[in-house]
């Protein structure tokens, strides 16, 4: 069997760590640097200036060519073609997986796409929009990073009980009725509270980005994502994921200043250029599904790098598109999981310790006993995918785990449910035990 792994940001490096994890599962594994450019940590786009060929490599071509070469090498080395081919990636890697399914539906039997950066045309600009809500740092509306933890605690205090059980985890932040005014400074109160301009700024953060005629450009940040805000909007200027994109991919040049941003013009330019044909917005995925391809898609509710709202939008658009073509049973090919408390591609706040490990990345430093315990289709999204493709058993849920690194065991577990179902506490039993929860439809 063969497995391909994806990249992050603007790529520029082989995903060696992900490859090691794949080998641990017994796969022949391939990865690409997405076009030989050197993007440092994955957020620098200087390489893209006047370089349309490498931008196309980053957008889709490098992974495609790598997959073809990987299959050829496997066939030559083992004397036969791979029995099955799988893909797993998160962020840019998630986008790459969706793009493969849309452009080359025959290449993979199963694709796992985490927090996909599929809406490139808008996402890169949204990364700047969110940061600029909180800029400049000397503005009256600016919220200093030390206040993010205060906001997080208040959000958890209000939103956690609304799902029916107090457990430090917000099961569905989209359903939380949060009162911003509880954070507003009163007469004579100046500590651990926000001024009116800051409250107004915060309201923007939790609201969809819309432009003229109420056109939605991108989804908002969700309650519970505050622990990762220092990277999203706690810097002195917008991230290079936005500024580098504008300068070197949209072609405004290295002298362009973020202070001169005209978002309506940038949105129109980005939509028109669709640099590298990177945006994975062909929602008619019927060619991939009809040939038997399976898609597992997940996204953390607490992600502030790519809001989970973009994944919800993607899922809805695919469902609407395919229903018009007579494809009624989408769950037979595509299952989507939202992960309470998970940040970008993994991790969770120290306040929540939410279960965020869903396997597929080798032992992750765990002892052999614990690693073996979690190496099952119920706990491991990669094995769940293989079980689906090779045995026809679709995952109704995946049990996420929070690993207690110090104790070498499991702190808590919870089932992740196929969208739109959600995990609901049964009313009895330890809330940290997955068996105390069940997946229930909300409508």
C-alpha positions as a Markdown table, in Angstrom:
| # | Residue | x | y | z |
|---|---|---|---|---|
| 1 | Unk | 0.0 | 0.0 | 0.0 |
| 2 | Unk | 1.1 | 3.6 | -0.6 |
| 3 | Unk | 0.4 | 6.7 | 1.3 |
| 4 | Unk | 1.0 | 10.4 | 0.4 |
| 5 | Unk | 1.3 | 13.2 | 3.0 |
| 6 | Unk | 0.6 | 16.9 | 2.6 |
| 7 | Unk | 2.3 | 20.2 | 3.5 |
| 8 | Unk | 1.6 | 23.3 | 5.5 |
| 9 | Unk | 1.5 | 27.0 | 4.7 |
| 10 | Unk | 3.4 | 27.9 | 1.6 |
| 11 | Unk | 5.2 | 24.5 | 1.9 |
| 12 | Unk | 8.8 | 24.4 | 0.7 |
| 13 | Unk | 9.9 | 21.4 | 2.8 |
| 14 | Unk | 9.4 | 17.7 | 2.7 |
| 15 | Unk | 7.1 | 16.5 | 5.5 |
| 16 | Unk | 9.6 | 14.1 | 7.0 |
| 17 | Unk | 7.8 | 13.7 | 10.3 |
| 18 | Unk | 4.5 | 12.7 | 8.6 |
| 19 | Unk | 6.5 | 10.3 | 6.4 |
| 20 | Unk | 8.0 | 8.6 | 9.5 |
| 21 | Unk | 4.5 | 8.2 | 10.9 |
| 22 | Unk | 3.3 | 6.6 | 7.6 |
| 23 | Unk | 6.2 | 4.1 | 7.6 |
| 24 | Unk | 5.3 | 3.2 | 11.2 |
| 25 | Unk | 2.0 | 1.9 | 9.7 |
| 26 | Unk | 3.8 | -0.2 | 7.1 |
| 27 | Unk | 3.2 | 2.1 | 4.1 |
| 28 | Unk | 5.4 | 3.1 | 1.3 |
| 29 | Unk | 5.2 | 6.9 | 1.8 |
| 30 | Unk | 5.8 | 9.9 | -0.4 |
| 31 | Unk | 5.9 | 13.6 | 0.2 |
| 32 | Unk | 6.8 | 16.8 | -1.7 |
| 33 | Unk | 8.3 | 20.2 | -1.0 |
| 34 | Unk | 5.6 | 21.5 | -3.4 |
| 35 | Unk | 7.9 | 22.8 | -6.0 |
| 36 | Unk | 11.5 | 23.0 | -4.6 |
| 37 | Unk | 11.1 | 26.5 | -3.3 |
| 38 | Unk | 12.5 | 27.4 | 0.1 |
| 39 | Unk | 9.7 | 28.9 | 2.2 |
| 40 | Unk | 11.4 | 28.5 | 5.6 |
| 41 | Unk | 8.7 | 27.6 | 8.2 |
| 42 | Unk | 6.0 | 27.6 | 5.5 |
| 43 | Unk | 4.8 | 31.2 | 5.7 |
| 44 | Unk | 7.2 | 33.0 | 3.4 |
| 45 | Unk | 6.0 | 33.6 | -0.2 |
| 46 | Unk | 9.0 | 35.6 | -1.6 |
| 47 | Unk | 9.8 | 32.6 | -3.8 |
| 48 | Unk | 6.5 | 33.2 | -5.7 |
| 49 | Unk | 7.5 | 36.6 | -7.1 |
| 50 | Unk | 7.3 | 36.4 | -11.0 |
| 51 | Unk | 7.4 | 32.6 | -10.7 |
| 52 | Unk | 4.1 | 31.2 | -12.0 |
| 53 | Unk | 5.4 | 27.7 | -12.6 |
| 54 | Unk | 6.4 | 27.2 | -9.0 |
| 55 | Unk | 3.1 | 28.7 | -7.8 |
| 56 | Unk | 1.3 | 26.2 | -10.0 |
| 57 | Unk | 3.5 | 23.5 | -8.4 |
| 58 | Unk | 2.4 | 24.7 | -4.9 |
| 59 | Unk | -1.2 | 25.0 | -6.1 |
| 60 | Unk | -1.6 | 21.4 | -7.3 |
| 61 | Unk | 1.0 | 20.0 | -9.7 |
| 62 | Unk | 3.8 | 19.1 | -7.3 |
| 63 | Unk | 1.7 | 16.7 | -5.3 |
| 64 | Unk | 0.2 | 15.2 | -8.4 |
| 65 | Unk | 3.5 | 14.5 | -10.0 |
| 66 | Unk | 4.9 | 13.1 | -6.7 |
| 67 | Unk | 2.0 | 10.7 | -6.5 |
| 68 | Unk | 2.5 | 9.4 | -10.0 |
| 69 | Unk | 6.3 | 9.0 | -9.4 |
| 70 | Unk | 5.6 | 7.3 | -6.0 |
| 71 | Unk | 3.3 | 4.7 | -7.6 |
| 72 | Unk | 5.9 | 4.1 | -10.3 |
| 73 | Unk | 8.7 | 3.6 | -7.8 |
| 74 | Unk | 6.6 | 1.3 | -5.6 |
| 75 | Unk | 5.7 | -0.8 | -8.7 |
| 76 | Unk | 9.3 | -1.1 | -9.8 |
| 77 | Unk | 10.6 | -1.9 | -6.3 |
| 78 | Unk | 8.0 | -4.5 | -5.3 |
| 79 | Unk | 7.2 | -5.8 | -8.7 |
| 80 | Unk | 3.5 | -4.9 | -8.4 |
| 81 | Unk | 1.4 | -1.8 | -8.1 |
| 82 | Unk | 0.1 | -0.7 | -4.7 |
| 83 | Unk | -3.0 | -2.5 | -3.6 |
| 84 | Unk | -4.5 | 0.7 | -2.3 |
| 85 | Unk | -3.4 | 4.4 | -2.1 |
| 86 | Unk | -4.2 | 6.8 | 0.7 |
| 87 | Unk | -3.6 | 10.4 | 1.4 |
| 88 | Unk | -3.6 | 12.4 | 4.6 |
| 89 | Unk | -2.8 | 16.1 | 5.1 |
| 90 | Unk | -3.9 | 19.0 | 7.2 |
| 91 | Unk | -4.2 | 22.8 | 6.5 |
| 92 | Unk | -2.5 | 23.2 | 3.1 |
| 93 | Unk | -2.2 | 19.5 | 3.2 |
| 94 | Unk | -6.0 | 19.2 | 3.6 |
| 95 | Unk | -6.4 | 21.5 | 0.6 |
| 96 | Unk | -4.0 | 19.4 | -1.4 |
| 97 | Unk | -6.1 | 16.3 | -0.7 |
| 98 | Unk | -9.4 | 17.9 | -1.8 |
| 99 | Unk | -7.7 | 19.2 | -4.9 |
| 100 | Unk | -6.4 | 15.8 | -5.8 |
| 101 | Unk | -9.9 | 14.3 | -5.5 |
| 102 | Unk | -11.3 | 17.1 | -7.7 |
| 103 | Unk | -8.7 | 17.1 | -10.4 |
| 104 | Unk | -7.5 | 13.4 | -10.4 |
| 105 | Unk | -10.3 | 11.3 | -8.9 |
| 106 | Unk | -8.5 | 8.0 | -9.8 |
| 107 | Unk | -5.3 | 8.7 | -7.7 |
| 108 | Unk | -6.5 | 7.8 | -4.2 |
| 109 | Unk | -8.9 | 5.3 | -2.7 |
| 110 | Unk | -9.1 | 7.3 | 0.5 |
| 111 | Unk | -8.4 | 10.9 | 1.4 |
| 112 | Unk | -8.2 | 12.3 | 4.9 |
| 113 | Unk | -8.4 | 16.1 | 4.9 |
| 114 | Unk | -7.9 | 18.0 | 8.1 |
| 115 | Unk | -8.7 | 21.7 | 8.5 |
| 116 | Unk | -8.3 | 22.2 | 4.8 |
| 117 | Unk | -7.1 | 25.6 | 3.5 |
| 118 | Unk | -9.4 | 25.0 | 0.5 |
| 119 | Unk | -10.6 | 28.5 | -0.1 |
| 120 | Unk | -7.2 | 30.0 | -0.9 |
| 121 | Unk | -8.6 | 33.0 | -2.7 |
| 122 | Unk | -10.3 | 34.3 | 0.5 |
| 123 | Unk | -8.4 | 32.5 | 3.3 |
| 124 | Unk | -5.1 | 34.2 | 2.7 |
| 125 | Unk | -6.8 | 37.6 | 2.9 |
| 126 | Unk | -8.9 | 36.6 | 5.9 |
| 127 | Unk | -5.6 | 35.8 | 7.8 |
| 128 | Unk | -4.8 | 39.5 | 7.5 |
| 129 | Unk | -8.4 | 40.7 | 8.1 |
| 130 | Unk | -8.5 | 39.0 | 11.5 |
| 131 | Unk | -5.1 | 40.4 | 12.5 |
| 132 | Unk | -6.0 | 43.9 | 11.3 |
| 133 | Unk | -9.2 | 43.9 | 13.5 |
| 134 | Unk | -6.7 | 44.3 | 16.4 |
| 135 | Unk | -4.3 | 46.7 | 14.8 |
| 136 | Unk | -2.6 | 49.1 | 15.1 |
| 137 | Unk | -1.4 | 48.2 | 18.6 |
| 138 | Unk | -1.7 | 51.8 | 19.8 |
| 139 | Unk | -5.4 | 52.0 | 18.8 |
| 140 | Unk | -8.1 | 52.4 | 21.5 |
| 141 | Unk | -9.7 | 49.2 | 20.2 |
| 142 | Unk | -6.6 | 47.0 | 20.5 |
| 143 | Unk | -6.8 | 44.1 | 22.9 |
| 144 | Unk | -3.4 | 43.1 | 24.3 |
| 145 | Unk | -2.5 | 39.5 | 24.2 |
| 146 | Unk | -2.6 | 39.1 | 28.0 |
| 147 | Unk | -6.3 | 39.7 | 27.9 |
| 148 | Unk | -6.9 | 36.8 | 25.5 |
| 149 | Unk | -6.8 | 34.4 | 28.5 |
| 150 | Unk | -9.3 | 36.5 | 30.4 |
| 151 | Unk | -11.7 | 36.3 | 27.4 |
| 152 | Unk | -11.1 | 32.6 | 27.1 |
| 153 | Unk | -12.0 | 32.0 | 30.7 |
| 154 | Unk | -15.2 | 34.0 | 30.4 |
| 155 | Unk | -16.1 | 32.2 | 27.2 |
| 156 | Unk | -15.6 | 28.8 | 28.8 |
| 157 | Unk | -17.6 | 29.9 | 31.9 |
| 158 | Unk | -20.6 | 30.9 | 29.8 |
| 159 | Unk | -20.5 | 28.4 | 26.9 |
| 160 | Unk | -19.4 | 25.2 | 28.6 |
| 161 | Unk | -22.7 | 24.6 | 30.6 |
| 162 | Unk | -24.9 | 25.3 | 27.6 |
| 163 | Unk | -24.2 | 21.9 | 26.1 |
| 164 | Unk | -25.7 | 20.2 | 29.2 |
| 165 | Unk | -22.6 | 19.2 | 31.1 |
| 166 | Unk | -19.8 | 21.2 | 32.8 |
| 167 | Unk | -16.6 | 19.6 | 31.7 |
| 168 | Unk | -14.4 | 22.5 | 30.5 |
| 169 | Unk | -15.2 | 21.6 | 26.8 |
| 170 | Unk | -17.5 | 23.6 | 24.5 |
| 171 | Unk | -19.2 | 20.9 | 22.5 |
| 172 | Unk | -20.7 | 23.2 | 19.9 |
| 173 | Unk | -19.5 | 26.8 | 20.1 |
| 174 | Unk | -21.9 | 27.8 | 17.2 |
| 175 | Unk | -24.8 | 27.2 | 19.6 |
| 176 | Unk | -23.4 | 29.3 | 22.5 |
| 177 | Unk | -25.3 | 32.4 | 23.5 |
| 178 | Unk | -22.4 | 34.5 | 24.7 |
| 179 | Unk | -22.8 | 37.9 | 26.4 |
| 180 | Unk | -19.9 | 40.1 | 25.5 |
| 181 | Unk | -21.1 | 42.8 | 27.9 |
| 182 | Unk | -19.9 | 40.6 | 30.9 |
| 183 | Unk | -16.4 | 41.6 | 29.9 |
| 184 | Unk | -17.2 | 45.3 | 29.7 |
| 185 | Unk | -15.4 | 47.5 | 32.2 |
| 186 | Unk | -17.8 | 49.2 | 34.6 |
| 187 | Unk | -17.4 | 52.5 | 36.5 |
| 188 | Unk | -14.2 | 52.4 | 38.4 |
| 189 | Unk | -13.2 | 48.9 | 37.0 |
| 190 | Unk | -10.1 | 48.8 | 34.8 |
| 191 | Unk | -8.6 | 45.3 | 35.5 |
| 192 | Unk | -9.4 | 42.1 | 33.6 |
| 193 | Unk | -12.1 | 43.8 | 31.5 |
| 194 | Unk | -12.5 | 45.5 | 28.2 |
| 195 | Unk | -13.4 | 49.0 | 27.1 |
| 196 | Unk | -16.3 | 49.7 | 24.8 |
| 197 | Unk | -14.0 | 50.1 | 21.7 |
| 198 | Unk | -12.4 | 46.8 | 22.6 |
| 199 | Unk | -15.8 | 45.1 | 23.0 |
| 200 | Unk | -16.8 | 46.4 | 19.6 |
| 201 | Unk | -13.6 | 45.0 | 18.1 |
| 202 | Unk | -14.3 | 41.6 | 19.8 |
| 203 | Unk | -17.7 | 41.5 | 18.2 |
| 204 | Unk | -16.1 | 41.7 | 14.8 |
| 205 | Unk | -13.9 | 38.8 | 15.6 |
| 206 | Unk | -16.9 | 36.6 | 16.4 |
| 207 | Unk | -18.8 | 37.7 | 13.3 |
| 208 | Unk | -18.5 | 36.6 | 9.6 |
| 209 | Unk | -16.4 | 38.8 | 7.3 |
| 210 | Unk | -18.8 | 40.4 | 4.9 |
| 211 | Unk | -18.4 | 43.1 | 2.2 |
| 212 | Unk | -20.8 | 44.9 | -0.1 |
| 213 | Unk | -24.3 | 43.6 | -0.4 |
| 214 | Unk | -23.7 | 41.4 | 2.6 |
| 215 | Unk | -21.6 | 39.0 | 0.6 |
| 216 | Unk | -19.8 | 36.6 | 3.0 |
| 217 | Unk | -16.1 | 36.5 | 2.3 |
| 218 | Unk | -15.1 | 34.1 | 5.1 |
| 219 | Unk | -16.4 | 32.6 | 8.4 |
| 220 | Unk | -15.7 | 34.1 | 11.8 |
| 221 | Unk | -13.6 | 32.8 | 14.7 |
| 222 | Unk | -15.6 | 30.6 | 17.1 |
| 223 | Unk | -15.9 | 30.8 | 20.9 |
| 224 | Unk | -13.2 | 28.7 | 22.5 |
| 225 | Unk | -10.4 | 29.5 | 20.0 |
| 226 | Unk | -8.9 | 32.3 | 22.1 |
| 227 | Unk | -5.8 | 30.4 | 23.4 |
| 228 | Unk | -4.4 | 30.5 | 19.9 |
| 229 | Unk | -5.2 | 34.2 | 19.2 |
| 230 | Unk | -1.6 | 35.5 | 19.9 |
| 231 | Unk | -0.5 | 34.1 | 16.6 |
| 232 | Unk | -3.7 | 35.0 | 14.8 |
| 233 | Unk | -4.0 | 38.6 | 15.9 |
| 234 | Unk | -1.5 | 39.3 | 18.6 |
| 235 | Unk | 1.4 | 40.6 | 16.5 |
| 236 | Unk | 2.4 | 44.0 | 15.4 |
| 237 | Unk | 1.4 | 43.4 | 11.8 |
| 238 | Unk | -0.6 | 40.9 | 9.8 |
| 239 | Unk | 1.0 | 37.4 | 9.2 |
| 240 | Unk | 3.0 | 36.8 | 6.0 |
| 241 | Unk | 0.4 | 34.3 | 5.0 |
| 242 | Unk | -1.6 | 37.4 | 4.0 |
| 243 | Unk | 1.1 | 40.0 | 3.3 |
| 244 | Unk | 3.4 | 37.6 | 1.4 |
| 245 | Unk | 0.4 | 36.4 | -0.6 |
| 246 | Unk | -0.5 | 39.9 | -1.6 |
| 247 | Unk | 3.0 | 41.0 | -2.4 |
| 248 | Unk | 4.3 | 38.0 | -4.3 |
| 249 | Unk | 1.3 | 35.9 | -5.4 |
| 250 | Unk | -1.1 | 38.7 | -6.3 |
| 251 | Unk | 1.8 | 40.7 | -7.6 |
| 252 | Unk | 1.5 | 44.0 | -5.7 |
| 253 | Unk | 5.2 | 43.8 | -5.1 |
| 254 | Unk | 7.6 | 44.0 | -2.0 |
| 255 | Unk | 6.9 | 47.7 | -1.4 |
| 256 | Unk | 3.1 | 47.1 | -0.8 |
| 257 | Unk | 2.1 | 48.1 | 2.8 |
| 258 | Unk | -0.6 | 46.4 | 4.7 |
| 259 | Unk | -1.7 | 49.8 | 6.1 |
| 260 | Unk | -2.8 | 50.6 | 2.5 |
| 261 | Unk | -5.1 | 47.5 | 2.2 |
| 262 | Unk | -8.2 | 47.9 | 0.1 |
| 263 | Unk | -10.0 | 44.6 | 0.8 |
| 264 | Unk | -12.7 | 44.9 | -1.9 |
| 265 | Unk | -10.0 | 45.4 | -4.5 |
| 266 | Unk | -7.9 | 42.6 | -3.1 |
| 267 | Unk | -10.8 | 40.2 | -3.0 |
| 268 | Unk | -11.7 | 41.0 | -6.6 |
| 269 | Unk | -8.1 | 40.5 | -7.7 |
| 270 | Unk | -7.6 | 37.3 | -5.8 |
| 271 | Unk | -10.9 | 35.9 | -7.2 |
| 272 | Unk | -9.9 | 36.8 | -10.7 |
| 273 | Unk | -6.3 | 35.4 | -10.5 |
| 274 | Unk | -7.0 | 32.2 | -8.4 |
| 275 | Unk | -3.2 | 31.9 | -8.2 |
| 276 | Unk | -1.8 | 28.5 | -8.9 |
| 277 | Unk | -5.4 | 27.2 | -9.4 |
| 278 | Unk | -5.0 | 26.3 | -5.7 |
| 279 | Unk | -8.5 | 26.9 | -4.5 |
| 280 | Unk | -10.3 | 23.6 | -4.2 |
| 281 | Unk | -13.9 | 24.8 | -4.9 |
| 282 | Unk | -15.1 | 22.3 | -7.4 |
| 283 | Unk | -17.9 | 21.0 | -5.2 |
| 284 | Unk | -19.0 | 18.4 | -7.8 |
| 285 | Unk | -16.9 | 15.6 | -6.3 |
| 286 | Unk | -19.1 | 12.9 | -7.9 |
| 287 | Unk | -16.3 | 11.6 | -10.2 |
| 288 | Unk | -14.3 | 10.7 | -7.1 |
| 289 | Unk | -17.1 | 9.3 | -5.1 |
| 290 | Unk | -18.6 | 7.3 | -8.0 |
| 291 | Unk | -15.4 | 5.4 | -8.6 |
| 292 | Unk | -15.5 | 4.4 | -4.9 |
| 293 | Unk | -13.2 | 7.1 | -3.4 |
| 294 | Unk | -13.8 | 7.9 | 0.3 |
| 295 | Unk | -13.3 | 11.2 | 2.1 |
| 296 | Unk | -12.8 | 11.7 | 5.8 |
| 297 | Unk | -12.7 | 15.4 | 6.7 |
| 298 | Unk | -12.1 | 16.8 | 10.2 |
| 299 | Unk | -11.7 | 20.3 | 11.7 |
| 300 | Unk | -11.1 | 21.6 | 15.2 |
| 301 | Unk | -13.7 | 23.9 | 16.7 |
| 302 | Unk | -11.0 | 25.9 | 18.4 |
| 303 | Unk | -8.9 | 26.5 | 15.2 |
| 304 | Unk | -8.0 | 30.2 | 14.7 |
| 305 | Unk | -5.7 | 29.6 | 11.7 |
| 306 | Unk | -8.5 | 28.4 | 9.5 |
| 307 | Unk | -11.9 | 28.8 | 11.0 |
| 308 | Unk | -14.0 | 25.6 | 11.1 |
| 309 | Unk | -16.8 | 27.6 | 9.5 |
| 310 | Unk | -15.0 | 27.2 | 6.2 |
| 311 | Unk | -15.2 | 23.4 | 6.5 |
| 312 | Unk | -18.8 | 23.6 | 7.3 |
| 313 | Unk | -19.4 | 25.7 | 4.3 |
| 314 | Unk | -17.4 | 23.3 | 2.1 |
| 315 | Unk | -19.4 | 20.3 | 3.3 |
| 316 | Unk | -22.8 | 22.1 | 2.7 |
| 317 | Unk | -21.7 | 23.2 | -0.8 |
| 318 | Unk | -20.7 | 19.6 | -1.8 |
| 319 | Unk | -24.0 | 18.3 | -0.4 |
| 320 | Unk | -26.1 | 20.8 | -2.3 |
| 321 | Unk | -24.1 | 20.3 | -5.5 |
| 322 | Unk | -24.4 | 16.5 | -5.5 |
| 323 | Unk | -28.1 | 16.5 | -4.5 |
| 324 | Unk | -28.9 | 18.4 | -7.7 |
| 325 | Unk | -27.1 | 15.6 | -9.6 |
| 326 | Unk | -29.1 | 12.8 | -7.9 |
| 327 | Unk | -26.4 | 11.9 | -5.4 |
| 328 | Unk | -28.5 | 11.5 | -2.2 |
| 329 | Unk | -26.4 | 9.5 | 0.2 |
| 330 | Unk | -23.4 | 11.6 | 0.8 |
| 331 | Unk | -22.4 | 9.8 | 4.0 |
| 332 | Unk | -21.7 | 6.7 | 1.9 |
| 333 | Unk | -18.6 | 8.5 | 0.5 |
| 334 | Unk | -17.9 | 11.5 | 2.7 |
| 335 | Unk | -17.9 | 11.8 | 6.4 |
| 336 | Unk | -17.1 | 15.0 | 8.3 |
| 337 | Unk | -16.1 | 15.4 | 11.9 |
| 338 | Unk | -15.9 | 18.6 | 14.0 |
| 339 | Unk | -13.6 | 18.2 | 17.0 |
| 340 | Unk | -14.5 | 20.1 | 20.2 |
| 341 | Unk | -11.6 | 22.0 | 21.7 |
| 342 | Unk | -9.1 | 21.1 | 19.0 |
| 343 | Unk | -6.9 | 23.8 | 17.6 |
| 344 | Unk | -5.3 | 23.9 | 14.2 |
| 345 | Unk | -4.6 | 20.3 | 13.1 |
| 346 | Unk | -4.3 | 19.2 | 16.7 |
| 347 | Unk | -3.6 | 20.4 | 20.2 |
| 348 | Unk | -6.0 | 22.0 | 22.7 |
| 349 | Unk | -6.0 | 24.7 | 25.4 |
| 350 | Unk | -4.6 | 23.9 | 28.8 |
| 351 | Unk | -7.9 | 25.1 | 30.2 |
| 352 | Unk | -9.8 | 22.4 | 28.4 |
| 353 | Unk | -7.5 | 19.5 | 27.9 |
| 354 | Unk | -9.9 | 18.5 | 25.2 |
| 355 | Unk | -9.3 | 15.1 | 23.4 |
| 356 | Unk | -7.3 | 16.0 | 20.3 |
| 357 | Unk | -5.4 | 12.8 | 19.3 |
| 358 | Unk | -7.0 | 10.8 | 16.5 |
| 359 | Unk | -4.1 | 8.7 | 15.5 |
| 360 | Unk | -2.5 | 8.4 | 12.0 |
| 361 | Unk | 0.8 | 9.8 | 13.1 |
| 362 | Unk | 2.8 | 6.9 | 14.5 |
| 363 | Unk | 3.4 | 6.4 | 18.2 |
| 364 | Unk | 3.8 | 10.1 | 18.9 |
| 365 | Unk | 6.2 | 9.3 | 21.8 |
| 366 | Unk | 3.7 | 7.0 | 23.6 |
| 367 | Unk | 4.8 | 3.8 | 25.2 |
| 368 | Unk | 4.2 | 0.6 | 23.2 |
| 369 | Unk | 1.2 | -0.5 | 25.4 |
| 370 | Unk | -0.7 | 2.8 | 24.9 |
| 371 | Unk | 0.2 | 3.0 | 21.3 |
| 372 | Unk | -1.2 | -0.5 | 20.7 |
| 373 | Unk | -4.3 | 0.4 | 22.6 |
| 374 | Unk | -5.1 | 3.3 | 20.3 |
| 375 | Unk | -4.0 | 1.6 | 17.1 |
| 376 | Unk | -7.6 | 0.5 | 16.2 |
| 377 | Unk | -10.2 | 1.7 | 13.7 |
| 378 | Unk | -12.2 | 3.2 | 16.6 |
| 379 | Unk | -9.4 | 5.4 | 17.8 |
| 380 | Unk | -7.3 | 6.0 | 14.7 |
| 381 | Unk | -8.6 | 8.0 | 11.7 |
| 382 | Unk | -6.2 | 6.4 | 9.2 |
| 383 | Unk | -7.2 | 2.8 | 10.3 |
| 384 | Unk | -10.8 | 3.9 | 10.1 |
| 385 | Unk | -10.3 | 5.0 | 6.6 |
| 386 | Unk | -8.5 | 1.7 | 5.7 |
| 387 | Unk | -11.4 | -0.2 | 7.3 |
| 388 | Unk | -13.9 | 1.7 | 5.2 |
| 389 | Unk | -12.1 | 1.4 | 1.9 |
| 390 | Unk | -11.0 | -2.3 | 2.3 |
| 391 | Unk | -13.9 | -3.7 | 4.4 |
| 392 | Unk | -16.8 | -1.4 | 3.5 |
| 393 | Unk | -17.3 | -0.4 | 7.2 |
| 394 | Unk | -17.8 | 3.3 | 7.4 |
| 395 | Unk | -16.9 | 5.0 | 10.7 |
| 396 | Unk | -19.9 | 6.2 | 12.7 |
| 397 | Unk | -17.6 | 7.8 | 15.2 |
| 398 | Unk | -14.0 | 8.2 | 16.0 |
| 399 | Unk | -12.9 | 8.2 | 19.7 |
| 400 | Unk | -10.5 | 11.2 | 20.3 |
| 401 | Unk | -8.1 | 10.9 | 23.1 |
| 402 | Unk | -6.2 | 13.3 | 25.3 |
| 403 | Unk | -2.8 | 11.8 | 26.1 |
| 404 | Unk | -1.3 | 12.4 | 29.6 |
| 405 | Unk | 2.3 | 12.6 | 28.6 |
| 406 | Unk | 3.6 | 12.7 | 32.2 |
| 407 | Unk | 1.6 | 9.7 | 33.4 |
| 408 | Unk | 2.0 | 7.9 | 30.1 |
| 409 | Unk | -1.7 | 7.2 | 29.8 |
| 410 | Unk | -5.0 | 8.7 | 28.7 |
| 411 | Unk | -6.5 | 11.7 | 30.5 |
| 412 | Unk | -9.9 | 11.6 | 28.8 |
| 413 | Unk | -11.7 | 10.4 | 25.6 |
| 414 | Unk | -14.7 | 11.4 | 23.7 |
| 415 | Unk | -16.4 | 10.2 | 20.5 |
| 416 | Unk | -16.4 | 12.5 | 17.5 |
| 417 | Unk | -19.6 | 12.2 | 15.6 |
| 418 | Unk | -20.4 | 12.3 | 11.9 |
| 419 | Unk | -21.7 | 15.7 | 11.0 |
| 420 | Unk | -24.3 | 17.0 | 11.8 |
| 421 | Unk | -24.6 | 14.6 | 14.8 |
| 422 | Unk | -23.0 | 15.6 | 18.1 |
| 423 | Unk | -21.8 | 13.8 | 21.2 |
| 424 | Unk | -24.2 | 14.1 | 24.0 |
| 425 | Unk | -23.6 | 13.1 | 27.6 |
| 426 | Unk | -25.8 | 10.1 | 28.6 |
| 427 | Unk | -26.4 | 11.5 | 32.0 |
| 428 | Unk | -24.4 | 9.0 | 34.0 |
| 429 | Unk | -20.8 | 7.9 | 34.1 |
| 430 | Unk | -17.5 | 9.6 | 34.1 |
| 431 | Unk | -17.5 | 12.5 | 31.6 |
| 432 | Unk | -13.9 | 11.7 | 30.7 |
| 433 | Unk | -14.9 | 8.2 | 29.5 |
| 434 | Unk | -16.0 | 7.9 | 25.9 |
| 435 | Unk | -18.7 | 5.3 | 26.9 |
| 436 | Unk | -20.5 | 8.0 | 28.8 |
| 437 | Unk | -21.3 | 9.8 | 25.5 |
| 438 | Unk | -23.5 | 9.0 | 22.5 |
| 439 | Unk | -23.8 | 10.5 | 19.0 |
| 440 | Unk | -27.2 | 12.1 | 18.6 |
| 441 | Unk | -28.9 | 13.9 | 15.7 |
| 442 | Unk | -29.9 | 17.5 | 16.6 |
| 443 | Unk | -32.6 | 17.6 | 13.9 |
